[in-house]
């Protein structure tokens, strides 16, 4: 724990779906036409969206962009290492089909 390769961090950032991270964090969500809107952990508003192409989330009110690691850190108040460990567990968790 504590040392992560650049490749591993890139994989966490790009391969763990941001929408799944939002679900794992149990953030309140609202479905738009094509967009998943989530409760911003910074300003607490819903003027947000996720972009599946870039795997990023954005709040348009406070103008903050989140990658999966950033979102975990901001939502849980965890440090970088603990947030990476959280996502590492998510990566290894069995996916349920539904």
Phi and psi restraints in degrees (range 20) as a CNS / XPLOR table:
assign (resid 1 and name C) (resid 2 and name N)
       (resid 2 and name CA) (resid 2 and name C) 1.0 110.1 20.0 2
assign (resid 2 and name N) (resid 2 and name CA)
       (resid 2 and name C) (resid 3 and name N) 1.0 -24.5 20.0 2
assign (resid 2 and name C) (resid 3 and name N)
       (resid 3 and name CA) (resid 3 and name C) 1.0 -121.1 20.0 2
assign (resid 3 and name N) (resid 3 and name CA)
       (resid 3 and name C) (resid 4 and name N) 1.0 127.0 20.0 2
assign (resid 3 and name C) (resid 4 and name N)
       (resid 4 and name CA) (resid 4 and name C) 1.0 -132.7 20.0 2
assign (resid 4 and name N) (resid 4 and name CA)
       (resid 4 and name C) (resid 5 and name N) 1.0 136.6 20.0 2
assign (resid 4 and name C) (resid 5 and name N)
       (resid 5 and name CA) (resid 5 and name C) 1.0 -72.6 20.0 2
assign (resid 5 and name N) (resid 5 and name CA)
       (resid 5 and name C) (resid 6 and name N) 1.0 157.2 20.0 2
assign (resid 5 and name C) (resid 6 and name N)
       (resid 6 and name CA) (resid 6 and name C) 1.0 -58.6 20.0 2
assign (resid 6 and name N) (resid 6 and name CA)
       (resid 6 and name C) (resid 7 and name N) 1.0 -39.1 20.0 2
assign (resid 6 and name C) (resid 7 and name N)
       (resid 7 and name CA) (resid 7 and name C) 1.0 -63.4 20.0 2
assign (resid 7 and name N) (resid 7 and name CA)
       (resid 7 and name C) (resid 8 and name N) 1.0 -43.0 20.0 2
assign (resid 7 and name C) (resid 8 and name N)
       (resid 8 and name CA) (resid 8 and name C) 1.0 -64.0 20.0 2
assign (resid 8 and name N) (resid 8 and name CA)
       (resid 8 and name C) (resid 9 and name N) 1.0 -44.8 20.0 2
assign (resid 8 and name C) (resid 9 and name N)
       (resid 9 and name CA) (resid 9 and name C) 1.0 -64.4 20.0 2
assign (resid 9 and name N) (resid 9 and name CA)
       (resid 9 and name C) (resid 10 and name N) 1.0 -38.8 20.0 2
assign (resid 9 and name C) (resid 10 and name N)
       (resid 10 and name CA) (resid 10 and name C) 1.0 -62.1 20.0 2
assign (resid 10 and name N) (resid 10 and name CA)
       (resid 10 and name C) (resid 11 and name N) 1.0 -40.8 20.0 2
assign (resid 10 and name C) (resid 11 and name N)
       (resid 11 and name CA) (resid 11 and name C) 1.0 -63.7 20.0 2
assign (resid 11 and name N) (resid 11 and name CA)
       (resid 11 and name C) (resid 12 and name N) 1.0 -44.2 20.0 2
assign (resid 11 and name C) (resid 12 and name N)
       (resid 12 and name CA) (resid 12 and name C) 1.0 -59.9 20.0 2
assign (resid 12 and name N) (resid 12 and name CA)
       (resid 12 and name C) (resid 13 and name N) 1.0 -45.7 20.0 2
assign (resid 12 and name C) (resid 13 and name N)
       (resid 13 and name CA) (resid 13 and name C) 1.0 -64.8 20.0 2
assign (resid 13 and name N) (resid 13 and name CA)
       (resid 13 and name C) (resid 14 and name N) 1.0 -37.7 20.0 2
assign (resid 13 and name C) (resid 14 and name N)
       (resid 14 and name CA) (resid 14 and name C) 1.0 -98.7 20.0 2
assign (resid 14 and name N) (resid 14 and name CA)
       (resid 14 and name C) (resid 15 and name N) 1.0 -27.9 20.0 2
assign (resid 14 and name C) (resid 15 and name N)
       (resid 15 and name CA) (resid 15 and name C) 1.0 -101.6 20.0 2
assign (resid 15 and name N) (resid 15 and name CA)
       (resid 15 and name C) (resid 16 and name N) 1.0 -16.2 20.0 2
assign (resid 15 and name C) (resid 16 and name N)
       (resid 16 and name CA) (resid 16 and name C) 1.0 -91.9 20.0 2
assign (resid 16 and name N) (resid 16 and name CA)
       (resid 16 and name C) (resid 17 and name N) 1.0 111.9 20.0 2
assign (resid 16 and name C) (resid 17 and name N)
       (resid 17 and name CA) (resid 17 and name C) 1.0 -56.6 20.0 2
assign (resid 17 and name N) (resid 17 and name CA)
       (resid 17 and name C) (resid 18 and name N) 1.0 126.5 20.0 2
assign (resid 17 and name C) (resid 18 and name N)
       (resid 18 and name CA) (resid 18 and name C) 1.0 -58.2 20.0 2
assign (resid 18 and name N) (resid 18 and name CA)
       (resid 18 and name C) (resid 19 and name N) 1.0 -34.9 20.0 2
assign (resid 18 and name C) (resid 19 and name N)
       (resid 19 and name CA) (resid 19 and name C) 1.0 -66.1 20.0 2
assign (resid 19 and name N) (resid 19 and name CA)
       (resid 19 and name C) (resid 20 and name N) 1.0 -35.6 20.0 2
assign (resid 19 and name C) (resid 20 and name N)
       (resid 20 and name CA) (resid 20 and name C) 1.0 -69.5 20.0 2
assign (resid 20 and name N) (resid 20 and name CA)
       (resid 20 and name C) (resid 21 and name N) 1.0 -34.7 20.0 2
assign (resid 20 and name C) (resid 21 and name N)
       (resid 21 and name CA) (resid 21 and name C) 1.0 -64.2 20.0 2
assign (resid 21 and name N) (resid 21 and name CA)
       (resid 21 and name C) (resid 22 and name N) 1.0 -43.5 20.0 2
assign (resid 21 and name C) (resid 22 and name N)
       (resid 22 and name CA) (resid 22 and name C) 1.0 -59.4 20.0 2
assign (resid 22 and name N) (resid 22 and name CA)
       (resid 22 and name C) (resid 23 and name N) 1.0 -41.8 20.0 2
assign (resid 22 and name C) (resid 23 and name N)
       (resid 23 and name CA) (resid 23 and name C) 1.0 -65.7 20.0 2
assign (resid 23 and name N) (resid 23 and name CA)
       (resid 23 and name C) (resid 24 and name N) 1.0 -42.8 20.0 2
assign (resid 23 and name C) (resid 24 and name N)
       (resid 24 and name CA) (resid 24 and name C) 1.0 -64.9 20.0 2
assign (resid 24 and name N) (resid 24 and name CA)
       (resid 24 and name C) (resid 25 and name N) 1.0 -31.3 20.0 2
assign (resid 24 and name C) (resid 25 and name N)
       (resid 25 and name CA) (resid 25 and name C) 1.0 -82.2 20.0 2
assign (resid 25 and name N) (resid 25 and name CA)
       (resid 25 and name C) (resid 26 and name N) 1.0 -6.3 20.0 2
assign (resid 25 and name C) (resid 26 and name N)
       (resid 26 and name CA) (resid 26 and name C) 1.0 57.8 20.0 2
assign (resid 26 and name N) (resid 26 and name CA)
       (resid 26 and name C) (resid 27 and name N) 1.0 38.0 20.0 2
assign (resid 26 and name C) (resid 27 and name N)
       (resid 27 and name CA) (resid 27 and name C) 1.0 -73.0 20.0 2
assign (resid 27 and name N) (resid 27 and name CA)
       (resid 27 and name C) (resid 28 and name N) 1.0 141.5 20.0 2
assign (resid 27 and name C) (resid 28 and name N)
       (resid 28 and name CA) (resid 28 and name C) 1.0 -63.9 20.0 2
assign (resid 28 and name N) (resid 28 and name CA)
       (resid 28 and name C) (resid 29 and name N) 1.0 136.6 20.0 2
assign (resid 28 and name C) (resid 29 and name N)
       (resid 29 and name CA) (resid 29 and name C) 1.0 -129.1 20.0 2
assign (resid 29 and name N) (resid 29 and name CA)
       (resid 29 and name C) (resid 30 and name N) 1.0 160.6 20.0 2
assign (resid 29 and name C) (resid 30 and name N)
       (resid 30 and name CA) (resid 30 and name C) 1.0 -138.5 20.0 2
assign (resid 30 and name N) (resid 30 and name CA)
       (resid 30 and name C) (resid 31 and name N) 1.0 133.6 20.0 2
assign (resid 30 and name C) (resid 31 and name N)
       (resid 31 and name CA) (resid 31 and name C) 1.0 -90.4 20.0 2
assign (resid 31 and name N) (resid 31 and name CA)
       (resid 31 and name C) (resid 32 and name N) 1.0 126.1 20.0 2
assign (resid 31 and name C) (resid 32 and name N)
       (resid 32 and name CA) (resid 32 and name C) 1.0 -94.1 20.0 2
assign (resid 32 and name N) (resid 32 and name CA)
       (resid 32 and name C) (resid 33 and name N) 1.0 -166.1 20.0 2
assign (resid 32 and name C) (resid 33 and name N)
       (resid 33 and name CA) (resid 33 and name C) 1.0 -56.7 20.0 2
assign (resid 33 and name N) (resid 33 and name CA)
       (resid 33 and name C) (resid 34 and name N) 1.0 -60.2 20.0 2
assign (resid 33 and name C) (resid 34 and name N)
       (resid 34 and name CA) (resid 34 and name C) 1.0 -117.8 20.0 2
assign (resid 34 and name N) (resid 34 and name CA)
       (resid 34 and name C) (resid 35 and name N) 1.0 -5.6 20.0 2
assign (resid 34 and name C) (resid 35 and name N)
       (resid 35 and name CA) (resid 35 and name C) 1.0 -110.2 20.0 2
assign (resid 35 and name N) (resid 35 and name CA)
       (resid 35 and name C) (resid 36 and name N) 1.0 147.3 20.0 2
assign (resid 35 and name C) (resid 36 and name N)
       (resid 36 and name CA) (resid 36 and name C) 1.0 -98.1 20.0 2
assign (resid 36 and name N) (resid 36 and name CA)
       (resid 36 and name C) (resid 37 and name N) 1.0 119.9 20.0 2
assign (resid 36 and name C) (resid 37 and name N)
       (resid 37 and name CA) (resid 37 and name C) 1.0 -102.8 20.0 2
assign (resid 37 and name N) (resid 37 and name CA)
       (resid 37 and name C) (resid 38 and name N) 1.0 142.0 20.0 2
assign (resid 37 and name C) (resid 38 and name N)
       (resid 38 and name CA) (resid 38 and name C) 1.0 -132.6 20.0 2
assign (resid 38 and name N) (resid 38 and name CA)
       (resid 38 and name C) (resid 39 and name N) 1.0 158.9 20.0 2
assign (resid 38 and name C) (resid 39 and name N)
       (resid 39 and name CA) (resid 39 and name C) 1.0 -74.3 20.0 2
assign (resid 39 and name N) (resid 39 and name CA)
       (resid 39 and name C) (resid 40 and name N) 1.0 113.2 20.0 2
assign (resid 39 and name C) (resid 40 and name N)
       (resid 40 and name CA) (resid 40 and name C) 1.0 -64.9 20.0 2
assign (resid 40 and name N) (resid 40 and name CA)
       (resid 40 and name C) (resid 41 and name N) 1.0 127.2 20.0 2
assign (resid 40 and name C) (resid 41 and name N)
       (resid 41 and name CA) (resid 41 and name C) 1.0 -73.4 20.0 2
assign (resid 41 and name N) (resid 41 and name CA)
       (resid 41 and name C) (resid 42 and name N) 1.0 -9.5 20.0 2
assign (resid 41 and name C) (resid 42 and name N)
       (resid 42 and name CA) (resid 42 and name C) 1.0 -93.0 20.0 2
assign (resid 42 and name N) (resid 42 and name CA)
       (resid 42 and name C) (resid 43 and name N) 1.0 -58.2 20.0 2
assign (resid 42 and name C) (resid 43 and name N)
       (resid 43 and name CA) (resid 43 and name C) 1.0 -104.3 20.0 2
assign (resid 43 and name N) (resid 43 and name CA)
       (resid 43 and name C) (resid 44 and name N) 1.0 -7.6 20.0 2
assign (resid 43 and name C) (resid 44 and name N)
       (resid 44 and name CA) (resid 44 and name C) 1.0 67.0 20.0 2
assign (resid 44 and name N) (resid 44 and name CA)
       (resid 44 and name C) (resid 45 and name N) 1.0 31.7 20.0 2
assign (resid 44 and name C) (resid 45 and name N)
       (resid 45 and name CA) (resid 45 and name C) 1.0 -114.1 20.0 2
assign (resid 45 and name N) (resid 45 and name CA)
       (resid 45 and name C) (resid 46 and name N) 1.0 174.0 20.0 2
assign (resid 45 and name C) (resid 46 and name N)
       (resid 46 and name CA) (resid 46 and name C) 1.0 -111.1 20.0 2
assign (resid 46 and name N) (resid 46 and name CA)
       (resid 46 and name C) (resid 47 and name N) 1.0 17.4 20.0 2
assign (resid 46 and name C) (resid 47 and name N)
       (resid 47 and name CA) (resid 47 and name C) 1.0 -84.7 20.0 2
assign (resid 47 and name N) (resid 47 and name CA)
       (resid 47 and name C) (resid 48 and name N) 1.0 64.3 20.0 2
assign (resid 47 and name C) (resid 48 and name N)
       (resid 48 and name CA) (resid 48 and name C) 1.0 -132.1 20.0 2
assign (resid 48 and name N) (resid 48 and name CA)
       (resid 48 and name C) (resid 49 and name N) 1.0 167.3 20.0 2
assign (resid 48 and name C) (resid 49 and name N)
       (resid 49 and name CA) (resid 49 and name C) 1.0 -163.4 20.0 2
assign (resid 49 and name N) (resid 49 and name CA)
       (resid 49 and name C) (resid 50 and name N) 1.0 160.2 20.0 2
assign (resid 49 and name C) (resid 50 and name N)
       (resid 50 and name CA) (resid 50 and name C) 1.0 -114.5 20.0 2
assign (resid 50 and name N) (resid 50 and name CA)
       (resid 50 and name C) (resid 51 and name N) 1.0 152.7 20.0 2
assign (resid 50 and name C) (resid 51 and name N)
       (resid 51 and name CA) (resid 51 and name C) 1.0 -121.2 20.0 2
assign (resid 51 and name N) (resid 51 and name CA)
       (resid 51 and name C) (resid 52 and name N) 1.0 106.8 20.0 2
assign (resid 51 and name C) (resid 52 and name N)
       (resid 52 and name CA) (resid 52 and name C) 1.0 -64.0 20.0 2
assign (resid 52 and name N) (resid 52 and name CA)
       (resid 52 and name C) (resid 53 and name N) 1.0 -25.3 20.0 2
assign (resid 52 and name C) (resid 53 and name N)
       (resid 53 and name CA) (resid 53 and name C) 1.0 -70.1 20.0 2
assign (resid 53 and name N) (resid 53 and name CA)
       (resid 53 and name C) (resid 54 and name N) 1.0 -37.2 20.0 2
assign (resid 53 and name C) (resid 54 and name N)
       (resid 54 and name CA) (resid 54 and name C) 1.0 -102.3 20.0 2
assign (resid 54 and name N) (resid 54 and name CA)
       (resid 54 and name C) (resid 55 and name N) 1.0 -10.6 20.0 2
assign (resid 54 and name C) (resid 55 and name N)
       (resid 55 and name CA) (resid 55 and name C) 1.0 58.7 20.0 2
assign (resid 55 and name N) (resid 55 and name CA)
       (resid 55 and name C) (resid 56 and name N) 1.0 40.8 20.0 2
assign (resid 55 and name C) (resid 56 and name N)
       (resid 56 and name CA) (resid 56 and name C) 1.0 -122.4 20.0 2
assign (resid 56 and name N) (resid 56 and name CA)
       (resid 56 and name C) (resid 57 and name N) 1.0 157.4 20.0 2
assign (resid 56 and name C) (resid 57 and name N)
       (resid 57 and name CA) (resid 57 and name C) 1.0 -118.9 20.0 2
assign (resid 57 and name N) (resid 57 and name CA)
       (resid 57 and name C) (resid 58 and name N) 1.0 151.6 20.0 2
assign (resid 57 and name C) (resid 58 and name N)
       (resid 58 and name CA) (resid 58 and name C) 1.0 -142.2 20.0 2
assign (resid 58 and name N) (resid 58 and name CA)
       (resid 58 and name C) (resid 59 and name N) 1.0 141.3 20.0 2
assign (resid 58 and name C) (resid 59 and name N)
       (resid 59 and name CA) (resid 59 and name C) 1.0 -105.0 20.0 2
assign (resid 59 and name N) (resid 59 and name CA)
       (resid 59 and name C) (resid 60 and name N) 1.0 123.0 20.0 2
assign (resid 59 and name C) (resid 60 and name N)
       (resid 60 and name CA) (resid 60 and name C) 1.0 -84.1 20.0 2
assign (resid 60 and name N) (resid 60 and name CA)
       (resid 60 and name C) (resid 61 and name N) 1.0 -15.1 20.0 2
assign (resid 60 and name C) (resid 61 and name N)
       (resid 61 and name CA) (resid 61 and name C) 1.0 -80.2 20.0 2
assign (resid 61 and name N) (resid 61 and name CA)
       (resid 61 and name C) (resid 62 and name N) 1.0 -52.5 20.0 2
assign (resid 61 and name C) (resid 62 and name N)
       (resid 62 and name CA) (resid 62 and name C) 1.0 -94.3 20.0 2
assign (resid 62 and name N) (resid 62 and name CA)
       (resid 62 and name C) (resid 63 and name N) 1.0 -1.6 20.0 2
assign (resid 62 and name C) (resid 63 and name N)
       (resid 63 and name CA) (resid 63 and name C) 1.0 61.6 20.0 2
assign (resid 63 and name N) (resid 63 and name CA)
       (resid 63 and name C) (resid 64 and name N) 1.0 37.2 20.0 2
assign (resid 63 and name C) (resid 64 and name N)
       (resid 64 and name CA) (resid 64 and name C) 1.0 -104.0 20.0 2
assign (resid 64 and name N) (resid 64 and name CA)
       (resid 64 and name C) (resid 65 and name N) 1.0 133.7 20.0 2
assign (resid 64 and name C) (resid 65 and name N)
       (resid 65 and name CA) (resid 65 and name C) 1.0 -100.0 20.0 2
assign (resid 65 and name N) (resid 65 and name CA)
       (resid 65 and name C) (resid 66 and name N) 1.0 143.8 20.0 2
assign (resid 65 and name C) (resid 66 and name N)
       (resid 66 and name CA) (resid 66 and name C) 1.0 -127.9 20.0 2
assign (resid 66 and name N) (resid 66 and name CA)
       (resid 66 and name C) (resid 67 and name N) 1.0 131.1 20.0 2
assign (resid 66 and name C) (resid 67 and name N)
       (resid 67 and name CA) (resid 67 and name C) 1.0 -96.1 20.0 2
assign (resid 67 and name N) (resid 67 and name CA)
       (resid 67 and name C) (resid 68 and name N) 1.0 174.8 20.0 2
assign (resid 67 and name C) (resid 68 and name N)
       (resid 68 and name CA) (resid 68 and name C) 1.0 -54.9 20.0 2
assign (resid 68 and name N) (resid 68 and name CA)
       (resid 68 and name C) (resid 69 and name N) 1.0 -40.7 20.0 2
assign (resid 68 and name C) (resid 69 and name N)
       (resid 69 and name CA) (resid 69 and name C) 1.0 -67.4 20.0 2
assign (resid 69 and name N) (resid 69 and name CA)
       (resid 69 and name C) (resid 70 and name N) 1.0 -46.4 20.0 2
assign (resid 69 and name C) (resid 70 and name N)
       (resid 70 and name CA) (resid 70 and name C) 1.0 -57.8 20.0 2
assign (resid 70 and name N) (resid 70 and name CA)
       (resid 70 and name C) (resid 71 and name N) 1.0 -42.6 20.0 2
assign (resid 70 and name C) (resid 71 and name N)
       (resid 71 and name CA) (resid 71 and name C) 1.0 -64.3 20.0 2
assign (resid 71 and name N) (resid 71 and name CA)
       (resid 71 and name C) (resid 72 and name N) 1.0 -42.3 20.0 2
assign (resid 71 and name C) (resid 72 and name N)
       (resid 72 and name CA) (resid 72 and name C) 1.0 -63.7 20.0 2
assign (resid 72 and name N) (resid 72 and name CA)
       (resid 72 and name C) (resid 73 and name N) 1.0 -45.5 20.0 2
assign (resid 72 and name C) (resid 73 and name N)
       (resid 73 and name CA) (resid 73 and name C) 1.0 -59.0 20.0 2
assign (resid 73 and name N) (resid 73 and name CA)
       (resid 73 and name C) (resid 74 and name N) 1.0 -47.2 20.0 2
assign (resid 73 and name C) (resid 74 and name N)
       (resid 74 and name CA) (resid 74 and name C) 1.0 -69.6 20.0 2
assign (resid 74 and name N) (resid 74 and name CA)
       (resid 74 and name C) (resid 75 and name N) 1.0 -39.7 20.0 2
assign (resid 74 and name C) (resid 75 and name N)
       (resid 75 and name CA) (resid 75 and name C) 1.0 -73.3 20.0 2
assign (resid 75 and name N) (resid 75 and name CA)
       (resid 75 and name C) (resid 76 and name N) 1.0 -42.0 20.0 2
assign (resid 75 and name C) (resid 76 and name N)
       (resid 76 and name CA) (resid 76 and name C) 1.0 -95.7 20.0 2
assign (resid 76 and name N) (resid 76 and name CA)
       (resid 76 and name C) (resid 77 and name N) 1.0 -15.7 20.0 2
assign (resid 76 and name C) (resid 77 and name N)
       (resid 77 and name CA) (resid 77 and name C) 1.0 75.6 20.0 2
assign (resid 77 and name N) (resid 77 and name CA)
       (resid 77 and name C) (resid 78 and name N) 1.0 14.1 20.0 2
assign (resid 77 and name C) (resid 78 and name N)
       (resid 78 and name CA) (resid 78 and name C) 1.0 -78.6 20.0 2
assign (resid 78 and name N) (resid 78 and name CA)
       (resid 78 and name C) (resid 79 and name N) 1.0 158.5 20.0 2
assign (resid 78 and name C) (resid 79 and name N)
       (resid 79 and name CA) (resid 79 and name C) 1.0 -79.8 20.0 2
assign (resid 79 and name N) (resid 79 and name CA)
       (resid 79 and name C) (resid 80 and name N) 1.0 176.1 20.0 2
assign (resid 79 and name C) (resid 80 and name N)
       (resid 80 and name CA) (resid 80 and name C) 1.0 -58.4 20.0 2
assign (resid 80 and name N) (resid 80 and name CA)
       (resid 80 and name C) (resid 81 and name N) 1.0 -48.6 20.0 2
assign (resid 80 and name C) (resid 81 and name N)
       (resid 81 and name CA) (resid 81 and name C) 1.0 -62.5 20.0 2
assign (resid 81 and name N) (resid 81 and name CA)
       (resid 81 and name C) (resid 82 and name N) 1.0 -46.0 20.0 2
assign (resid 81 and name C) (resid 82 and name N)
       (resid 82 and name CA) (resid 82 and name C) 1.0 -64.4 20.0 2
assign (resid 82 and name N) (resid 82 and name CA)
       (resid 82 and name C) (resid 83 and name N) 1.0 -35.6 20.0 2
assign (resid 82 and name C) (resid 83 and name N)
       (resid 83 and name CA) (resid 83 and name C) 1.0 -67.6 20.0 2
assign (resid 83 and name N) (resid 83 and name CA)
       (resid 83 and name C) (resid 84 and name N) 1.0 -39.9 20.0 2
assign (resid 83 and name C) (resid 84 and name N)
       (resid 84 and name CA) (resid 84 and name C) 1.0 -64.8 20.0 2
assign (resid 84 and name N) (resid 84 and name CA)
       (resid 84 and name C) (resid 85 and name N) 1.0 -41.8 20.0 2
assign (resid 84 and name C) (resid 85 and name N)
       (resid 85 and name CA) (resid 85 and name C) 1.0 -61.5 20.0 2
assign (resid 85 and name N) (resid 85 and name CA)
       (resid 85 and name C) (resid 86 and name N) 1.0 -40.2 20.0 2
assign (resid 85 and name C) (resid 86 and name N)
       (resid 86 and name CA) (resid 86 and name C) 1.0 -58.6 20.0 2
assign (resid 86 and name N) (resid 86 and name CA)
       (resid 86 and name C) (resid 87 and name N) 1.0 -48.4 20.0 2
assign (resid 86 and name C) (resid 87 and name N)
       (resid 87 and name CA) (resid 87 and name C) 1.0 -68.6 20.0 2
assign (resid 87 and name N) (resid 87 and name CA)
       (resid 87 and name C) (resid 88 and name N) 1.0 -33.9 20.0 2
assign (resid 87 and name C) (resid 88 and name N)
       (resid 88 and name CA) (resid 88 and name C) 1.0 -60.6 20.0 2
assign (resid 88 and name N) (resid 88 and name CA)
       (resid 88 and name C) (resid 89 and name N) 1.0 -41.3 20.0 2
assign (resid 88 and name C) (resid 89 and name N)
       (resid 89 and name CA) (resid 89 and name C) 1.0 -64.6 20.0 2
assign (resid 89 and name N) (resid 89 and name CA)
       (resid 89 and name C) (resid 90 and name N) 1.0 -39.9 20.0 2
assign (resid 89 and name C) (resid 90 and name N)
       (resid 90 and name CA) (resid 90 and name C) 1.0 -62.4 20.0 2
assign (resid 90 and name N) (resid 90 and name CA)
       (resid 90 and name C) (resid 91 and name N) 1.0 -39.2 20.0 2
assign (resid 90 and name C) (resid 91 and name N)
       (resid 91 and name CA) (resid 91 and name C) 1.0 -64.2 20.0 2
assign (resid 91 and name N) (resid 91 and name CA)
       (resid 91 and name C) (resid 92 and name N) 1.0 -36.5 20.0 2
assign (resid 91 and name C) (resid 92 and name N)
       (resid 92 and name CA) (resid 92 and name C) 1.0 -89.6 20.0 2
assign (resid 92 and name N) (resid 92 and name CA)
       (resid 92 and name C) (resid 93 and name N) 1.0 -8.6 20.0 2
assign (resid 92 and name C) (resid 93 and name N)
       (resid 93 and name CA) (resid 93 and name C) 1.0 -70.8 20.0 2
assign (resid 93 and name N) (resid 93 and name CA)
       (resid 93 and name C) (resid 94 and name N) 1.0 138.4 20.0 2
assign (resid 93 and name C) (resid 94 and name N)
       (resid 94 and name CA) (resid 94 and name C) 1.0 -65.6 20.0 2
assign (resid 94 and name N) (resid 94 and name CA)
       (resid 94 and name C) (resid 95 and name N) 1.0 137.7 20.0 2
assign (resid 94 and name C) (resid 95 and name N)
       (resid 95 and name CA) (resid 95 and name C) 1.0 -84.7 20.0 2
assign (resid 95 and name N) (resid 95 and name CA)
       (resid 95 and name C) (resid 96 and name N) 1.0 139.1 20.0 2
assign (resid 95 and name C) (resid 96 and name N)
       (resid 96 and name CA) (resid 96 and name C) 1.0 -100.9 20.0 2
assign (resid 96 and name N) (resid 96 and name CA)
       (resid 96 and name C) (resid 97 and name N) 1.0 137.2 20.0 2
assign (resid 96 and name C) (resid 97 and name N)
       (resid 97 and name CA) (resid 97 and name C) 1.0 -89.6 20.0 2
assign (resid 97 and name N) (resid 97 and name CA)
       (resid 97 and name C) (resid 98 and name N) 1.0 138.5 20.0 2
